[in-house]
């Protein structure tokens, strides 16, 4: 997608984007108007194409490997796979809801916002992808939350997964931040690739970012970790990246979606079995897609901070919703029952003789 096309898309679906960012309260208040039937065994038609979105982050190593190694294409057969790289979840979900994408890897908070903005019909979470890999890295001299008063912190974008995590944590420390980013601690949306220069020049005191950007701030920027997000979750497990598919695409092409999931399982199996090769492959692809080359020390640290998982850890989404409500990005009446359709994933996992996963009561009934 060209920059002009993306700008046109943003203008065409501006109302949806406002909803994604919490600016459209009535959409979040509405319950889902319909549900997409669970699809355990194919049906529908084979799709001619599948348009997949993801980020140039280590926390998106599943699609990076799946595309680069041909795991998706091998399963999709005659279905043509095309890809598009995004910098943040809200823009990616706008593209999905407007029909520019069929499936996407995205943070759970952005998926949740898109689900509520579409009244529960726009997408389904059909698999996990990545867990862990997000930290608040701050400048030397900052050793506690109290030291952040009057300072500015960065995160990828208003309403994305790290933004909600940062705002929620700040609130728990007694710092309320407005949606405009002002407060006792200011929050400034910034491109992940720019946070290093912002920290070095003192324009920000730190950033809550995913890998490899957190490790760049530590290794190249001289920062240190004030909050490892894993410490905030039971057993250190929380979903960083999930796989979503547009609702109408899933209903029309469940077999194609099953093949996409099979490609993911193969990619994650390869990553798990070939750590060193996977690390180097993902780094080379991140450099190609983002223009940022990672030093070995950065890469090694970043890789150890996260891991792949087909389990979307549905229980963590309930907490994500509570955080979004607490910081004012959605309404307390938001309903997310039916946001998961894991039937195809469980069927594929069973076929691969791997453990199935649970929607934690948030699946399609």
Secondary structure, DSSP 8 states (H G I E B T S, - for coil): --HHHHHHHHHHTHHHHHHHTT--HHHHHS--S------SS--S---SEEEEEEESSGGGHHHHHHHHTTHHHHHHTTSEEEEEEESSHHHHHHHHHTTS-SEEEE-HHHHHHHHHHTTT-SEEEEEEEEEE-EEEEE-TT--SGGGGTT-EEEES-TTSHHHHHHHHHHHHTT--B-TTS-BSSEEEE--GGGHHHHHHTTS-SEEEEETTHHHHHHHTT--EEEEEGGGGSGGG--EEEEEEEEHHHHHH-HHHHHHHHHHHHHHHHHHHH-HHHHHHHHHHHHHHHHS----HHHHHHHHHTEEE-S---HHHHHHHHHHHHHTTSS-TT---TT-B--HHHHHHHHHTT------TT-B--
